[in-house]
Amino acid sequence: MLDDRAKLLMKALVERYIADGQPVGSRTLSRASGLELSPATIRNVMSDLEELGLIVSPHTSAGRIPTARGYRLFVDTMLTAHRGQFAAHKLAADQPQKVISNAAHLLSSLSQFVGVVIAPRRSSMFRHIEFLRLSEKRLLVIIVSPEGDVQNRVIFTQMDYSQANLVEAANYLNTNYVGLALEQVRERLQNEVESLRSEIAALMQAAVTVSAEAIIETQDEVVISGERNLLAVTDFSGDMGHLRRAFDLFEQKTQLMRLLDIAGQAEGVRIFIGGESQVVPFEDLSIVSAPYEVDGQIVGTLGVIGPTRMAYDRMIQIVDITSKLVSNALSHQK
């Protein structure tokens, strides 16, 4: 356990390093902490912190910088975040996909790092379906999900349908199958094919197939905004290897989803610091994340990805308020 003096010096060191990006020496730490301690005393405390694995001295400097373990101690026991600074921002309650895209952009623009949002899982049901004749044997299927998402798919048919046929098929589906999972709709259509005109049954089967495909294609979508912001981060700009690893992570969306899925298993803001575990396998990246809800149910996760040397108090505020904005916008869809 650290005594109060060591905690104050540790807190001051992390805050100074986050602000300046330079190893912190004894003299700087004395001024930053506000403690009237001799340089020798501060050096002794720094030595103790180094032995505990909380700070480390780079080879080219007499100053110290925090380790992943030091950041974790700072985040868990020394960080005070004042929420509400970003409460003036709003996300218009539009289509869910637009809300998600806007949220990723908001996270990026406020943090000046990378904003990431896992879109909510789409329902396998439809709220409304329409057909529009584009040309001979070529139709547009318009599918509206219970969440308000609109998907458009073009299908090619064996025969040419009149607009009256299309209205009849759409009315039948909207009257009899709204609220059912698409697999249930497909099974019931197969059982009811005898009572339906064969050409209408074939059209509805095709519509159900493309609806299911549309939903599968948009499942677990990861929306990323602001990757280029990392080019301006001094921690990365001088090391192309760091940048390459970061951009590789953004391309490997499955790994990003696993990271954020872990965050979605707990309430509130969580912080994953690079290098402290296999959760974030890159020492120079940290993730500040939070789940968001629709009508009280957690449906997705969002967060900010940036350098380990980030202003965690500010990132907590940004992520916290954005998760609430997304929850409110999506819950007001209905």
C-alpha atoms as a printed R data frame, in Angstrom:
    type eleno elety resid chain resno       x       y       z
1   ATOM     1    CA   MET     A     1   0.000   0.000   0.000
2   ATOM     2    CA   LEU     A     2   1.183   3.498  -0.799
3   ATOM     3    CA   ASP     A     3   1.154   6.165   1.868
4   ATOM     4    CA   ASP     A     4  -0.551   9.513   1.186
5   ATOM     5    CA   ARG     A     5   2.687  11.189   0.123
6   ATOM     6    CA   ALA     A     6   3.497   8.487  -2.420
7   ATOM     7    CA   LYS     A     7  -0.066   8.633  -3.779
8   ATOM     8    CA   LEU     A     8   0.148  12.404  -4.238
9   ATOM     9    CA   LEU     A     9   3.463  12.137  -6.041
10  ATOM    10    CA   MET     A    10   2.209   9.280  -8.207
11  ATOM    11    CA   LYS     A    11  -0.924  11.235  -9.144
12  ATOM    12    CA   ALA     A    12   1.115  14.343  -9.953
13  ATOM    13    CA   LEU     A    13   3.557  12.326 -12.065
14  ATOM    14    CA   VAL     A    14   0.819  10.713 -14.165
15  ATOM    15    CA   GLU     A    15  -1.024  14.003 -14.666
16  ATOM    16    CA   ARG     A    16   2.164  15.814 -15.654
17  ATOM    17    CA   TYR     A    17   3.185  13.070 -18.069
18  ATOM    18    CA   ILE     A    18  -0.286  13.022 -19.665
19  ATOM    19    CA   ALA     A    19  -0.129  16.796 -20.093
20  ATOM    20    CA   ASP     A    20   3.458  17.108 -21.398
21  ATOM    21    CA   GLY     A    21   4.410  13.716 -22.789
22  ATOM    22    CA   GLN     A    22   7.887  14.059 -21.267
23  ATOM    23    CA   PRO     A    23   9.511  11.954 -18.518
24  ATOM    24    CA   VAL     A    24   8.958  13.670 -15.178
25  ATOM    25    CA   GLY     A    25  11.987  14.548 -13.061
26  ATOM    26    CA   SER     A    26  12.202  15.220  -9.325
27  ATOM    27    CA   ARG     A    27  12.217  19.007  -9.635
28  ATOM    28    CA   THR     A    28   9.167  19.050 -11.927
29  ATOM    29    CA   LEU     A    29   7.383  16.622  -9.636
30  ATOM    30    CA   SER     A    30   8.074  18.764  -6.598
31  ATOM    31    CA   ARG     A    31   6.402  21.758  -8.275
32  ATOM    32    CA   ALA     A    32   3.522  19.740  -9.698
33  ATOM    33    CA   SER     A    33   2.665  18.010  -6.424
34  ATOM    34    CA   GLY     A    34   2.747  21.143  -4.280
35  ATOM    35    CA   LEU     A    35   4.604  19.205  -1.577
36  ATOM    36    CA   GLU     A    36   7.554  20.846   0.148
37  ATOM    37    CA   LEU     A    37   9.908  17.902  -0.135
38  ATOM    38    CA   SER     A    38  13.601  17.779  -0.815
39  ATOM    39    CA   PRO     A    39  14.759  16.390  -4.170
40  ATOM    40    CA   ALA     A    40  16.379  13.496  -2.279
41  ATOM    41    CA   THR     A    41  13.068  12.577  -0.615
42  ATOM    42    CA   ILE     A    42  11.247  12.687  -3.946
43  ATOM    43    CA   ARG     A    43  13.924  10.528  -5.551
44  ATOM    44    CA   ASN     A    44  13.510   7.972  -2.770
45  ATOM    45    CA   VAL     A    45   9.756   7.846  -3.270
46  ATOM    46    CA   MET     A    46  10.238   7.567  -7.045
47  ATOM    47    CA   SER     A    47  12.612   4.674  -6.448
48  ATOM    48    CA   ASP     A    48   9.989   2.936  -4.314
49  ATOM    49    CA   LEU     A    49   7.333   3.474  -7.007
50  ATOM    50    CA   GLU     A    50   9.718   2.064  -9.590
51  ATOM    51    CA   GLU     A    51  10.329  -1.042  -7.492
52  ATOM    52    CA   LEU     A    52   6.553  -1.548  -7.303
53  ATOM    53    CA   GLY     A    53   6.386  -1.473 -11.106
54  ATOM    54    CA   LEU     A    54   4.274   1.700 -11.193
55  ATOM    55    CA   ILE     A    55   6.775   3.901 -13.016
56  ATOM    56    CA   VAL     A    56   9.819   3.328 -15.166
57  ATOM    57    CA   SER     A    57  12.824   5.388 -16.238
58  ATOM    58    CA   PRO     A    58  13.418   5.531 -20.011
59  ATOM    59    CA   HIS     A    59  17.010   4.835 -20.983
60  ATOM    60    CA   THR     A    60  17.604   8.343 -22.306
61  ATOM    61    CA   SER     A    61  16.175  10.310 -19.384
62  ATOM    62    CA   ALA     A    62  16.534  10.743 -15.652
63  ATOM    63    CA   GLY     A    63  12.787  11.314 -15.381
64  ATOM    64    CA   ARG     A    64  10.077   8.687 -14.988
65  ATOM    65    CA   ILE     A    65   6.939   7.721 -16.886
66  ATOM    66    CA   PRO     A    66   3.976   5.591 -15.760
67  ATOM    67    CA   THR     A    67   3.739   1.899 -16.609
68  ATOM    68    CA   ALA     A    68   0.474   0.154 -17.512
69  ATOM    69    CA   ARG     A    69   0.230  -0.845 -13.844
70  ATOM    70    CA   GLY     A    70   0.791   2.778 -12.827
71  ATOM    71    CA   TYR     A    71  -1.950   3.986 -15.163
72  ATOM    72    CA   ARG     A    72  -4.280   1.360 -13.708
73  ATOM    73    CA   LEU     A    73  -3.610   2.552 -10.160
74  ATOM    74    CA   PHE     A    74  -4.200   6.148 -11.250
75  ATOM    75    CA   VAL     A    75  -7.447   5.318 -13.055
76  ATOM    76    CA   ASP     A    76  -8.842   3.136 -10.279
77  ATOM    77    CA   THR     A    77  -7.924   5.167  -7.188
78  ATOM    78    CA   MET     A    78  -6.846   8.709  -8.097
79  ATOM    79    CA   LEU     A    79  -9.007   9.833 -10.975
80  ATOM    80    CA   THR     A    80 -11.852  12.269 -10.432
81  ATOM    81    CA   ALA     A    81 -14.073  12.829 -13.456
82  ATOM    82    CA   HIS     A    82 -16.500  15.734 -13.439
83  ATOM    83    CA   ARG     A    83 -19.420  14.748 -15.638
84  ATOM    84    CA   GLY     A    84 -21.630  17.191 -17.429
85  ATOM    85    CA   GLN     A    85 -19.130  19.243 -19.406
86  ATOM    86    CA   PHE     A    86 -20.372  17.794 -22.703
87  ATOM    87    CA   ALA     A    87 -24.073  17.583 -21.844
88  ATOM    88    CA   ALA     A    88 -24.982  20.268 -24.407
89  ATOM    89    CA   HIS     A    89 -24.328  17.852 -27.277
90  ATOM    90    CA   LYS     A    90 -27.287  15.982 -28.740
91  ATOM    91    CA   LEU     A    91 -27.904  13.081 -31.096
92  ATOM    92    CA   ALA     A    92 -31.032  13.474 -33.170
93  ATOM    93    CA   ALA     A    93 -33.384  10.507 -32.844
94  ATOM    94    CA   ASP     A    94 -33.171   9.474 -36.482
95  ATOM    95    CA   GLN     A    95 -32.725   6.027 -37.996
96  ATOM    96    CA   PRO     A    96 -30.672   3.836 -35.622
97  ATOM    97    CA   GLN     A    97 -27.866   3.442 -38.164
98  ATOM    98    CA   LYS     A    98 -27.568   7.214 -38.411
99  ATOM    99    CA   VAL     A    99 -27.526   7.585 -34.618
100 ATOM   100    CA   ILE     A   100 -24.675   5.048 -34.412
101 ATOM   101    CA   SER     A   101 -22.683   6.793 -37.161
102 ATOM   102    CA   ASN     A   102 -23.203  10.203 -35.547
103 ATOM   103    CA   ALA     A   103 -22.159   8.824 -32.157
104 ATOM   104    CA   ALA     A   104 -18.850   7.510 -33.553
105 ATOM   105    CA   HIS     A   105 -18.193  10.913 -35.112
106 ATOM   106    CA   LEU     A   106 -19.086  12.717 -31.863
107 ATOM   107    CA   LEU     A   107 -16.724  10.506 -29.842
108 ATOM   108    CA   SER     A   108 -13.942  11.180 -32.328
109 ATOM   109    CA   SER     A   109 -14.454  14.933 -32.585
110 ATOM   110    CA   LEU     A   110 -14.687  15.474 -28.814
111 ATOM   111    CA   SER     A   111 -11.745  13.239 -27.931
112 ATOM   112    CA   GLN     A   112  -9.576  13.965 -30.995
113 ATOM   113    CA   PHE     A   113  -8.854  10.240 -31.008
114 ATOM   114    CA   VAL     A   114 -10.789   7.322 -32.517
115 ATOM   115    CA   GLY     A   115 -14.495   6.819 -31.837
116 ATOM   116    CA   VAL     A   116 -15.857   3.267 -32.064
117 ATOM   117    CA   VAL     A   117 -19.434   2.018 -31.755
118 ATOM   118    CA   ILE     A   118 -20.774  -1.520 -32.049
119 ATOM   119    CA   ALA     A   119 -24.200  -1.194 -33.636
120 ATOM   120    CA   PRO     A   120 -27.066  -2.956 -31.830
121 ATOM   121    CA   ARG     A   121 -28.044  -6.381 -33.062
122 ATOM   122    CA   ARG     A   122 -30.798  -6.121 -35.613
123 ATOM   123    CA   SER     A   123 -34.077  -7.869 -34.973
124 ATOM   124    CA   SER     A   124 -34.812 -10.820 -37.231
125 ATOM   125    CA   MET     A   125 -38.342  -9.494 -37.642
126 ATOM   126    CA   PHE     A   126 -39.843  -6.851 -39.894
127 ATOM   127    CA   ARG     A   127 -42.340  -4.124 -39.095
128 ATOM   128    CA   HIS     A   128 -43.332  -3.341 -42.653
129 ATOM   129    CA   ILE     A   129 -42.487  -4.509 -46.160
130 ATOM   130    CA   GLU     A   130 -43.177  -3.020 -49.584
131 ATOM   131    CA   PHE     A   131 -42.482  -3.965 -53.202
132 ATOM   132    CA   LEU     A   132 -41.719  -1.540 -56.002
133 ATOM   133    CA   ARG     A   133 -41.541  -2.582 -59.653
134 ATOM   134    CA   LEU     A   134 -38.321  -1.258 -61.211
135 ATOM   135    CA   SER     A   135 -38.542  -2.990 -64.593
136 ATOM   136    CA   GLU     A   136 -39.603  -6.310 -66.037
137 ATOM   137    CA   LYS     A   137 -38.713  -9.120 -63.563
138 ATOM   138    CA   ARG     A   138 -36.796  -6.641 -61.413
139 ATOM   139    CA   LEU     A   139 -38.215  -5.438 -58.080
140 ATOM   140    CA   LEU     A   140 -37.134  -3.331 -55.116
141 ATOM   141    CA   VAL     A   141 -37.970  -4.806 -51.717
142 ATOM   142    CA   ILE     A   142 -38.174  -2.241 -48.904
143 ATOM   143    CA   ILE     A   143 -37.882  -3.750 -45.402
144 ATOM   144    CA   VAL     A   144 -38.474  -1.732 -42.233
145 ATOM   145    CA   SER     A   145 -37.237  -3.360 -39.006
146 ATOM   146    CA   PRO     A   146 -38.971  -2.972 -35.613
147 ATOM   147    CA   GLU     A   147 -36.124  -0.601 -34.667
148 ATOM   148    CA   GLY     A   148 -36.886   1.654 -37.644
149 ATOM   149    CA   ASP     A   149 -33.963   0.641 -39.854
150 ATOM   150    CA   VAL     A   150 -34.782   0.663 -43.563
151 ATOM   151    CA   GLN     A   151 -33.107  -1.859 -45.873
152 ATOM   152    CA   ASN     A   152 -33.538  -1.855 -49.664
153 ATOM   153    CA   ARG     A   153 -32.814  -4.926 -51.766
154 ATOM   154    CA   VAL     A   154 -33.215  -5.532 -55.502
155 ATOM   155    CA   ILE     A   155 -34.494  -8.981 -56.509
156 ATOM   156    CA   PHE     A   156 -34.886 -10.615 -59.896
157 ATOM   157    CA   THR     A   157 -37.966 -12.789 -60.396
158 ATOM   158    CA   GLN     A   158 -38.937 -15.606 -62.753
159 ATOM   159    CA   MET     A   159 -42.008 -13.750 -63.921
160 ATOM   160    CA   ASP     A   160 -43.125 -10.168 -64.372
161 ATOM   161    CA   TYR     A   161 -45.410  -8.908 -61.584
162 ATOM   162    CA   SER     A   162 -47.947  -6.140 -61.915
163 ATOM   163    CA   GLN     A   163 -48.098  -3.428 -59.272
164 ATOM   164    CA   ALA     A   164 -51.424  -4.919 -58.139
165 ATOM   165    CA   ASN     A   165 -49.669  -8.262 -57.521
166 ATOM   166    CA   LEU     A   166 -46.984  -6.484 -55.513
167 ATOM   167    CA   VAL     A   167 -49.514  -4.634 -53.362
168 ATOM   168    CA   GLU     A   168 -51.392  -7.885 -52.731
169 ATOM   169    CA   ALA     A   169 -48.233  -9.699 -51.617
170 ATOM   170    CA   ALA     A   170 -47.093  -6.830 -49.385
171 ATOM   171    CA   ASN     A   171 -50.517  -6.509 -47.765
172 ATOM   172    CA   TYR     A   172 -50.607 -10.249 -47.042
173 ATOM   173    CA   LEU     A   173 -47.175 -10.192 -45.410
174 ATOM   174    CA   ASN     A   174 -47.884  -7.028 -43.397
175 ATOM   175    CA   THR     A   175 -51.230  -8.355 -42.199
176 ATOM   176    CA   ASN     A   176 -50.217 -11.889 -41.273
177 ATOM   177    CA   TYR     A   177 -46.519 -11.973 -40.443
178 ATOM   178    CA   VAL     A   178 -45.482  -8.723 -38.748
179 ATOM   179    CA   GLY     A   179 -43.779  -9.503 -35.431
180 ATOM   180    CA   LEU     A   180 -42.654 -12.996 -36.406
181 ATOM   181    CA   ALA     A   181 -39.024 -13.995 -36.877
182 ATOM   182    CA   LEU     A   182 -38.122 -14.412 -40.531
183 ATOM   183    CA   GLU     A   183 -37.486 -18.147 -40.086
184 ATOM   184    CA   GLN     A   184 -41.046 -18.512 -38.772
185 ATOM   185    CA   VAL     A   185 -42.354 -16.547 -41.743
186 ATOM   186    CA   ARG     A   186 -40.456 -18.790 -44.154
187 ATOM   187    CA   GLU     A   187 -41.829 -21.973 -42.512
188 ATOM   188    CA   ARG     A   188 -45.406 -20.706 -42.464
189 ATOM   189    CA   LEU     A   189 -45.209 -19.653 -46.090
190 ATOM   190    CA   GLN     A   190 -44.088 -23.169 -47.033
191 ATOM   191    CA   ASN     A   191 -47.054 -24.621 -45.165
192 ATOM   192    CA   GLU     A   192 -49.519 -22.140 -46.651
193 ATOM   193    CA   VAL     A   193 -48.280 -22.336 -50.225
194 ATOM   194    CA   GLU     A   194 -51.303 -24.428 -51.212
195 ATOM   195    CA   SER     A   195 -53.723 -21.679 -50.181
196 ATOM   196    CA   LEU     A   196 -51.742 -18.934 -51.951
197 ATOM   197    CA   ARG     A   197 -51.421 -18.400 -55.650
198 ATOM   198    CA   SER     A   198 -48.081 -19.933 -56.618
199 ATOM   199    CA   GLU     A   199 -46.687 -16.748 -58.174
200 ATOM   200    CA   ILE     A   200 -47.512 -14.709 -55.035
201 ATOM   201    CA   ALA     A   201 -46.034 -17.414 -52.779
202 ATOM   202    CA   ALA     A   202 -42.799 -17.410 -54.802
203 ATOM   203    CA   LEU     A   203 -42.565 -13.619 -54.527
204 ATOM   204    CA   MET     A   204 -43.042 -13.662 -50.774
205 ATOM   205    CA   GLN     A   205 -40.471 -16.439 -50.316
206 ATOM   206    CA   ALA     A   206 -37.951 -14.382 -52.294
207 ATOM   207    CA   ALA     A   207 -38.729 -11.312 -50.180
208 ATOM   208    CA   VAL     A   208 -38.190 -13.225 -46.930
209 ATOM   209    CA   THR     A   209 -34.857 -14.563 -48.211
210 ATOM   210    CA   VAL     A   210 -33.464 -11.131 -49.107
211 ATOM   211    CA   SER     A   211 -34.794  -9.698 -45.816
212 ATOM   212    CA   ALA     A   212 -32.847 -12.313 -43.867
213 ATOM   213    CA   GLU     A   213 -29.735 -11.607 -45.943
214 ATOM   214    CA   ALA     A   214 -30.065  -7.872 -45.300
215 ATOM   215    CA   ILE     A   215 -30.219  -8.444 -41.552
216 ATOM   216    CA   ILE     A   216 -27.238 -10.831 -41.534
217 ATOM   217    CA   GLU     A   217 -25.141  -8.344 -43.522
218 ATOM   218    CA   THR     A   218 -25.702  -5.605 -40.947
219 ATOM   219    CA   GLN     A   219 -25.284  -7.717 -37.808
220 ATOM   220    CA   ASP     A   220 -22.548  -6.654 -35.386
221 ATOM   221    CA   GLU     A   221 -21.498  -3.685 -37.476
222 ATOM   222    CA   VAL     A   222 -18.516  -1.812 -36.060
223 ATOM   223    CA   VAL     A   223 -18.550   1.899 -36.890
224 ATOM   224    CA   ILE     A   224 -15.163   3.635 -36.604
225 ATOM   225    CA   SER     A   225 -14.482   7.351 -36.928
226 ATOM   226    CA   GLY     A   226 -11.333   9.449 -36.676
227 ATOM   227    CA   GLU     A   227  -8.542   6.953 -37.344
228 ATOM   228    CA   ARG     A   228  -6.542   9.747 -38.969
229 ATOM   229    CA   ASN     A   229  -6.537  11.631 -35.648
230 ATOM   230    CA   LEU     A   230  -3.784   9.281 -34.499
231 ATOM   231    CA   LEU     A   231  -1.470  10.742 -37.133
232 ATOM   232    CA   ALA     A   232  -1.371  13.923 -35.035
233 ATOM   233    CA   VAL     A   233  -0.595  12.096 -31.765
234 ATOM   234    CA   THR     A   234   3.073  12.539 -30.928
235 ATOM   235    CA   ASP     A   235   3.194   9.104 -29.277
236 ATOM   236    CA   PHE     A   236   2.541   7.560 -32.703
237 ATOM   237    CA   SER     A   237   3.738  10.062 -35.285
238 ATOM   238    CA   GLY     A   238   7.408   9.304 -34.633
239 ATOM   239    CA   ASP     A   239   6.995   5.533 -34.824
240 ATOM   240    CA   MET     A   240   5.427   4.005 -37.910
241 ATOM   241    CA   GLY     A   241   5.379   0.631 -36.177
242 ATOM   242    CA   HIS     A   242   3.022   1.996 -33.514
243 ATOM   243    CA   LEU     A   243   0.767   3.496 -36.152
244 ATOM   244    CA   ARG     A   244   0.740   0.316 -38.203
245 ATOM   245    CA   ARG     A   245  -0.306  -1.774 -35.192
246 ATOM   246    CA   ALA     A   246  -3.093   0.675 -34.398
247 ATOM   247    CA   PHE     A   247  -4.464   0.680 -37.935
248 ATOM   248    CA   ASP     A   248  -4.214  -3.118 -38.070
249 ATOM   249    CA   LEU     A   249  -6.502  -3.235 -35.039
250 ATOM   250    CA   PHE     A   250  -9.093  -1.043 -36.759
251 ATOM   251    CA   GLU     A   251  -9.054  -3.315 -39.794
252 ATOM   252    CA   GLN     A   252  -9.507  -6.414 -37.629
253 ATOM   253    CA   LYS     A   253 -13.047  -5.544 -36.628
254 ATOM   254    CA   THR     A   254 -13.628  -8.967 -35.068
255 ATOM   255    CA   GLN     A   255 -10.925  -8.248 -32.494
256 ATOM   256    CA   LEU     A   256 -12.369  -4.796 -31.839
257 ATOM   257    CA   MET     A   257 -15.780  -6.359 -31.264
258 ATOM   258    CA   ARG     A   258 -14.314  -8.809 -28.743
259 ATOM   259    CA   LEU     A   259 -12.697  -5.925 -26.854
260 ATOM   260    CA   LEU     A   260 -15.897  -3.920 -26.729
261 ATOM   261    CA   ASP     A   261 -18.054  -6.970 -25.974
262 ATOM   262    CA   ILE     A   262 -16.046  -7.422 -22.773
263 ATOM   263    CA   ALA     A   263 -16.830  -3.805 -21.894
264 ATOM   264    CA   GLY     A   264 -20.519  -4.407 -22.543
265 ATOM   265    CA   GLN     A   265 -20.663  -7.048 -19.815
266 ATOM   266    CA   ALA     A   266 -20.540  -4.410 -17.070
267 ATOM   267    CA   GLU     A   267 -22.409  -1.223 -16.339
268 ATOM   268    CA   GLY     A   268 -20.768   2.175 -16.571
269 ATOM   269    CA   VAL     A   269 -17.467   3.318 -18.027
270 ATOM   270    CA   ARG     A   270 -14.593   0.838 -18.164
271 ATOM   271    CA   ILE     A   271 -10.963   1.512 -19.016
272 ATOM   272    CA   PHE     A   272  -8.634  -0.987 -20.671
273 ATOM   273    CA   ILE     A   273  -4.989   0.011 -20.585
274 ATOM   274    CA   GLY     A   274  -2.650  -1.373 -23.210
275 ATOM   275    CA   GLY     A   275  -0.011  -3.752 -21.974
276 ATOM   276    CA   GLU     A   276  -1.650  -4.685 -18.668
277 ATOM   277    CA   SER     A   277  -3.361  -7.784 -20.081
278 ATOM   278    CA   GLN     A   278  -4.216  -9.581 -23.295
279 ATOM   279    CA   VAL     A   279  -7.490  -7.642 -23.476
280 ATOM   280    CA   VAL     A   280  -5.666  -4.789 -25.208
281 ATOM   281    CA   PRO     A   281  -2.596  -6.421 -26.776
282 ATOM   282    CA   PHE     A   282  -0.948  -3.137 -27.801
283 ATOM   283    CA   GLU     A   283   1.048  -1.351 -25.109
284 ATOM   284    CA   ASP     A   284   0.579   2.067 -26.672
285 ATOM   285    CA   LEU     A   285  -3.247   1.991 -26.891
286 ATOM   286    CA   SER     A   286  -5.959   2.350 -24.274
287 ATOM   287    CA   ILE     A   287  -9.727   2.021 -24.605
288 ATOM   288    CA   VAL     A   288 -12.329   3.915 -22.596
289 ATOM   289    CA   SER     A   289 -15.711   2.282 -23.180
290 ATOM   290    CA   ALA     A   290 -19.286   2.034 -21.945
291 ATOM   291    CA   PRO     A   291 -22.404   0.085 -22.914
292 ATOM   292    CA   TYR     A   292 -25.540   1.782 -24.202
293 ATOM   293    CA   GLU     A   293 -29.145   0.723 -23.819
294 ATOM   294    CA   VAL     A   294 -32.465   0.695 -25.590
295 ATOM   295    CA   ASP     A   295 -35.413   0.827 -23.196
296 ATOM   296    CA   GLY     A   296 -33.283  -0.402 -20.303
297 ATOM   297    CA   GLN     A   297 -31.640  -3.295 -22.176
298 ATOM   298    CA   ILE     A   298 -27.913  -3.177 -23.039
299 ATOM   299    CA   VAL     A   299 -27.695  -3.625 -26.817
300 ATOM   300    CA   GLY     A   300 -24.224  -2.355 -27.750
301 ATOM   301    CA   THR     A   301 -20.978  -0.739 -26.690
302 ATOM   302    CA   LEU     A   302 -19.095   2.417 -27.639
303 ATOM   303    CA   GLY     A   303 -15.792   3.956 -26.737
304 ATOM   304    CA   VAL     A   304 -12.698   5.994 -27.461
305 ATOM   305    CA   ILE     A   305  -9.408   4.423 -28.543
306 ATOM   306    CA   GLY     A   306  -6.321   6.532 -28.076
307 ATOM   307    CA   PRO     A   307  -2.773   6.524 -26.755
308 ATOM   308    CA   THR     A   308  -2.079   5.186 -23.288
309 ATOM   309    CA   ARG     A   309  -1.052   8.759 -22.468
310 ATOM   310    CA   MET     A   310  -4.529  10.245 -22.656
311 ATOM   311    CA   ALA     A   311  -6.529  12.558 -20.388
312 ATOM   312    CA   TYR     A   312  -8.601   9.784 -18.817
313 ATOM   313    CA   ASP     A   313 -10.856  12.134 -16.842
314 ATOM   314    CA   ARG     A   314 -11.910  13.900 -20.040
315 ATOM   315    CA   MET     A   315 -12.357  10.618 -21.952
316 ATOM   316    CA   ILE     A   316 -14.579   9.238 -19.176
317 ATOM   317    CA   GLN     A   317 -16.836  12.282 -19.480
318 ATOM   318    CA   ILE     A   318 -16.999  12.015 -23.277
319 ATOM   319    CA   VAL     A   319 -17.791   8.287 -23.292
320 ATOM   320    CA   ASP     A   320 -20.256   8.520 -20.413
321 ATOM   321    CA   ILE     A   321 -22.325  11.325 -21.923
322 ATOM   322    CA   THR     A   322 -22.244   9.794 -25.421
323 ATOM   323    CA   SER     A   323 -23.539   6.461 -24.136
324 ATOM   324    CA   LYS     A   324 -26.441   8.300 -22.492
325 ATOM   325    CA   LEU     A   325 -27.134  10.301 -25.667
326 ATOM   326    CA   VAL     A   326 -27.212   7.130 -27.777
327 ATOM   327    CA   SER     A   327 -29.441   5.357 -25.247
328 ATOM   328    CA   ASN     A   328 -31.894   8.251 -25.241
329 ATOM   329    CA   ALA     A   329 -31.940   8.627 -29.037
330 ATOM   330    CA   LEU     A   330 -32.519   4.915 -29.688
331 ATOM   331    CA   SER     A   331 -35.068   4.509 -26.896
332 ATOM   332    CA   HIS     A   332 -37.140   7.373 -28.361
333 ATOM   333    CA   GLN     A   333 -37.358   5.702 -31.742
334 ATOM   334    CA   LYS     A   334 -40.582   3.898 -31.018
